[in-house]
Amino acid sequence: MTSRKRLIVVLALFAIGLGVAFAIEAGWAPRAAPTARRADAAAPLRPAQRIVSTAPSVVELLFAIGAGELLVGVGDWCSHPPEARRLPSVGGEFNPSFEQILALRPDLVVVQGRGEKLEAFCTHHGIPMLRINTDTLARLRSDLRQLGRAVGREAEADRLAASIQGDLAAVAARVAGRPRPRVFLCMSHSPGSLRGLSTAHGASLLSELLDIAGGENVLGDVPLAYPPVSKEQLIQREPEVILDLHPGEELSDEARSLLLADWQAVASLPAVRSGRIHVLTDDALLIPGPRVPLVARRLAEVLHPEAMAVPP
């Protein structure tokens, strides 16, 4: 799958996850039909030993709390840490391989967001399922702890949550008191033009990281989660910095130059006039997992390089 298709899928997972409450369904007895009665959703879950997850964020979190050895299958886009690439693939959120999942005999399937196909499959086959939604920092911390309980790594999950919070606080301290530039988070646009522009709204995790890094989301007040953006809107909002996000893509110097040239279509923007357009390809940019402090630090390095260049 190409990097652009991967970005589209990640954005879709982010969008369907917004506003979905954390759910855990455990202890289901095997049954012949999906209409069979479920066990109480609040019933205690024995620590899982064989886990399947299609979500990159979940896979990274499990490895980060020392539970990576419990994974027996991962999604197509799970590539970090490198150990994840050696695990059997079970397809993606929208095209899971049910036969492969059954063959792996999981005692827990973990999804991010709605995961409706997998939920129906797990319900039918009596497989416990955990649904998380790490679309904000608060949800990331709380769902990390829930994940830790599900796999018997509560203490490790608490330590990771505290470490993430401390690392983010350190980034915020580095840029505190500095002018906060108005930033356009460009989640996508069609190469060779500025058609298909989209962004992240103010309640998204990426926008929270931008705030920690000392920037202001120029479209943070829009009500939609990942709304389309017109050139006219950009001209009205006058961003001082543009972050053109292409996570996981390996761009040549020529490709970067072409992406930067696209922005001449809105040459009147302060960001274009001053040359403050940054093409970012860090693979963790849209993965709400243990590497979010690295994303905040990267954003801070772009927005406030003088502050981040000084040792803490």
N, C-alpha and C positions, 0 to 999 in steps of 0.2 A: 504494500500500500504506500502511495506517495505521501510526502510530508503534508501536502495541501489537504489531501483526503483525511489524514490523521487529524489535522487542525479542525476540519469541519465536524468530525465525529466528536472530538473533545468539546467543542462549543455546544454541540447538541446535547451531550451528557450534562454540561453545566446548566443548560437551559431547562431540561426536564427535571433536574434535581431541585431547582429553586422552589422553596415553599413546601417541600415534601417532608413530613415529619419522620423522625427516626423510627424505624420499625424493626422488631425482631420476632421471628416466628420459629418456635423451637418445639422439639419433642413430638413432632407429628408421627403418628403410627402409619406404616405403609398401608396403602389402600388401592383398590382397583379403579376407583373413579374419582374425579376431582371434586365431587360433591360430598365426599366423606368429611366427617366432622374434624375440625382442627383442635389441637390441644390449646390450652390457655396461652395466649401470647406472652403473658407475664411469667410463665413457668420458668424455673431456673434452667440454664443451659449448661450441660457438662462441657468442660473445655474441649474444643474441637481438635481433632488429630489429622484430618484430611480436608483441606480447604481448597475451594476453587473460587477465583475471583476474576472478573473481566475488567476491573477498574485499575488503572495504573496507580492511582492514589492509594488504594487499599493495599496493593502489592508492596508499594514502597513503605507504607506504615507497618505492615507485618514484618518486613525485613528489619526495619528500624527498631522494633521492640523485641528482636530476637526470635521471631516466630516464622521466619522465612522457610525453615525446614518443614513446616506444616503444610505448605502450599504443594498441591499435586497438579494444579493446572491454572493457567493464567490467560488473560485476553491477548488478542493480537497486538495491541499497542503497549503492552507492558514490557519495557526494555531497560528499566533501572530498578535495582542495581544489576550488574551484568549477570549475576546468578539467575535472575528471572528469565533471561533469554534461553536458558537451557531447559526450562520446564515445558511440558506439553501445552500446546495452544488449544483453547476451547472456543475459538472464534471471538466475536465481539458482542457488545451489548445488544445490537440490533440483529445480529446473525449468529447467535450461539450455536455451537455444535452439540446438540443434545445427546447424540450417541457417544461422543467423546466424554462428555461430563459423566454419563452413566458408567462408562467403562472405567473411569477414575475412582468411582465409589466414594464420593465426598460425603463427609458428615456435616458440612457447612458450606453453603454458597453465599458469598458476600458480593453485593452490588452497590453501586453509587447511584442515587436517584431512584427513579421509579422501577426500572427493571421488570416491566410487566411480563415480557415473554418468559424470563427466567422464573418469575414468581409463579406463573401458571404451571410451568414445568415442575418446579420444586413442590408445589402443592399437590400435584398429581402423583408424584413419586415419593412423597413423604420425606423429602430432604429438608432439614432445617435451613432457614435463610435469614440473613442479616442484611438489612438495608440501611445504608448510611448516607449522609448528605453533607459533605464538607465544603459547603458553598460560602461560609463565612468563618472568620477565625474562631468565634465562639463555638460554632458547630464543629469545627475541626477538633477543638480541644475536648468537647463533650463526647463526640463520637469516637475519638481515639480511645478514650477511657472505656467506652462500651465495647469497642473492639478488643481491648486488652482483657476485659472480663470474659469475653467469649472464647478466648484462646488461653486463658490461664496466665496472662502476663500483665496483671493489673499494676504491679509496682513499676514495671518497665514502661508501661504506657504513661503512668503519672510522671515518671522522670522525663520522658520525651516531651510531654506537654509542657512541663516546666522549662525545659531546655529551649523549646521553640519560643515560648513567651519571653524568656530572658534574652535570647538572641535578637528578637524583634525590638525589644526595649533598648538594646544597645545601639541598633541602627537608628532608632528615633532620637536617641540622645546625641548621636553624632551630628544630626542635621537640625537640631532644635535651635529656634531663634533665627533661622535663615529665611530669606524671602522664598515664598512658595510659588513656583511657576505654575501657570495654568497649562494642563497637559491633556492632549487628546490621545487616548488609548485606542489605537487602530487594531482591531481584532482581525480584520480581513479586508482585502480589496482585490479586485481583478487585476492581475499583472498587465502592465501597459496602459492602465487607465485608473481612474478613481471610482469606477463603478463597483457596486457591491460593498461599500463601506459599512462597517459595523463597529460597535464599541461595547464597553462594559459599564453598567450603571453603578451608581454610588454605593449600593448595598452589596456589591460583589466582593469576593475575597481579593481579587486583583486590585480593585479600587481601594480597599483597605490597606493593601501593601503599598500602593502609591502614596497614600496619606502618611503612612509610617516613614516612607522614604523622602518625605518633604515636598510632595507635589499636590496639586489640586486637580481633581478630575473635572475637566471643562464641561462634561456632559453628565456629571454625577447626579443631577436632579431629574433625569428622565425616568419615567415610571417603569418602562419595560426593562427586562433583565439584560438582554443583549440586542439592543435596538439597531435597526438600519440608520445610517446617517447620510444626509445629503451634503453636497458641497455648500449649499446655501446656509445650512446650519453651522458648518464649520466657520464660514465667513462671519456669521453673526457672533459666534462664541469667541473667536480670535485666540486660539491656543498659542501659547508661547513656546511649547515643546510638543513635538509629535513623536510618539513611540510606535513604530511600525513593527508589529509582532509577527514573527515567522518561526515559532518554536520548533526546534529539531531539524530545521532545514540547513543544508550545507550550501551556502551561497558563495559563488565566485565574486571577485571584485567587480566583474562586469555586471552580474546580476544585481548586486547592491547598487551600483551606479544607476541601473535602469529603474530600480524601485525608487530611489531618491528623485530621479527625473520625473516620475509620475506626479510628484507633488507640485511641480511647476504649474499644474492646472489651477492651483489656488495660490498663485504667487504673492497675493496681497496679505496672506496670513503672516503674523509676526514670526511664527516658527520657521516659515519658509524664507522670509527675508533675512533672518539671522542665521540660517543654516542649522537650526537646532532640530534636526530630524535624525532620529536614531533607529536603525534597523536592528532589532534584537532577535537572536536565534537560540537563546538558551533553552534547552529542552524542558526545563522545569517550570517555565513561565505559566503554563495553564494546568499544572498538576497540583491540586490542593492537598499536598502531603507533607512529609517531614522536611522537604527542601524549601519551604516557603521563606525561611530567613535568608536563604541565598538569593531568592528572587527580590526580596526587599533590599538587600545589600546591592544587588545589581542595579536596580532602579535608582537607588541613592547615588551610586557611582556615576550614573548618567546625568542626574539632575544637579548633584552637588559634588563634582569631582574634587574640588579643593578641600571639602570637609572630609571626604572619605580617604584622601591621600595622606592625611595626618594620622599617625598611629594612635589608637585609643588610649 
